[in-house]
Amino acid sequence: MHGPDVADPAAISEQLQSTLNSRVVLEQAKGLVAQLGDLDMDQAFGALRRYARDHDQRLAAIAPTVVSRELPAQRLIGHAQTQAVRRPSSAG
């Protein structure tokens, strides 16, 4: 029997692969949003993050729907722009 400090190599490998796959999909979603919204990658990430937060969903759940076009990138971009207008910056 293994102690609690000994990890299962297969489980670690599976977890790392899952994390890598999620990261790849997130980067694809950022690229799509950036291209279609004429945004830089930071702005695209911000739009993805804002949409996920405002819809009480995880970023890892939103990204694949953007990549698969189930969630149109333009809807996400429009949402981010609308929220930016509603939440003006405190600088001024």
C-alpha positions in Angstrom: 0.0 0.0 0.0 1.3 3.4 -1.0 1.5 6.3 1.5 -0.2 9.6 0.9 3.1 11.2 -0.4 3.5 8.7 -3.2 1.6 9.8 -6.3 0.2 7.5 -9.0 2.3 8.3 -12.2 -0.6 7.5 -14.5 -2.9 9.9 -12.6 -0.2 12.6 -12.7 0.3 12.1 -16.4 -3.4 12.2 -17.1 -3.8 15.4 -15.0 -0.9 17.1 -16.8 -2.3 16.1 -20.2 -5.7 17.5 -19.3 -4.1 20.7 -18.1 -2.1 21.0 -21.3 -5.2 20.4 -23.4 -7.2 23.0 -21.5 -4.4 25.5 -22.0 -4.2 24.8 -25.7 -8.0 25.4 -26.1 -7.8 28.6 -24.0 -5.0 29.9 -26.3 -7.1 29.0 -29.4 -10.1 30.8 -27.9 -7.9 33.9 -27.1 -6.6 33.9 -30.7 -10.0 33.7 -32.2 -11.4 36.5 -30.0 -8.3 38.6 -30.7 -8.6 38.1 -34.4 -12.3 38.7 -34.8 -12.4 41.6 -32.3 -9.2 43.2 -33.5 -7.9 42.9 -29.9 -4.5 42.1 -28.5 -4.1 38.8 -26.6 -4.5 40.5 -23.2 -7.7 42.2 -24.2 -9.0 38.9 -25.7 -8.2 37.1 -22.4 -10.0 39.9 -20.5 -13.1 39.5 -22.7 -13.1 35.7 -22.1 -12.6 36.1 -18.4 -15.4 38.8 -18.1 -17.9 36.7 -20.0 -17.1 33.7 -17.8 -17.4 35.7 -14.6 -20.6 37.4 -15.7 -22.2 34.1 -16.6 -21.0 32.3 -13.5 -18.9 29.8 -15.6 -15.4 28.6 -15.5 -13.0 29.9 -18.1 -12.1 26.3 -18.9 -15.8 25.7 -19.8 -16.2 28.9 -22.0 -13.0 28.5 -24.1 -14.1 25.2 -25.9 -17.5 26.7 -26.7 -15.8 29.7 -28.4 -13.4 27.4 -30.3 -16.2 25.1 -31.5 -18.2 28.2 -32.4 -21.1 27.1 -30.1 -20.5 30.5 -28.4 -19.9 33.0 -31.2 -16.9 35.1 -30.5 -18.7 38.2 -31.6 -21.3 37.7 -28.7 -18.4 37.5 -26.2 -16.7 40.6 -27.7 -20.0 42.5 -27.7 -20.6 41.5 -24.0 -17.2 42.7 -23.0 -17.7 46.1 -24.9 -21.1 46.5 -23.2 -19.7 45.8 -19.8 -16.8 48.2 -20.4 -19.3 51.0 -21.1 -21.3 50.2 -18.0 -18.2 50.1 -15.8 -16.2 53.2 -16.6 -12.7 53.2 -15.2 -12.1 55.2 -12.0 -9.3 57.1 -13.6 -10.3 60.6 -14.6 
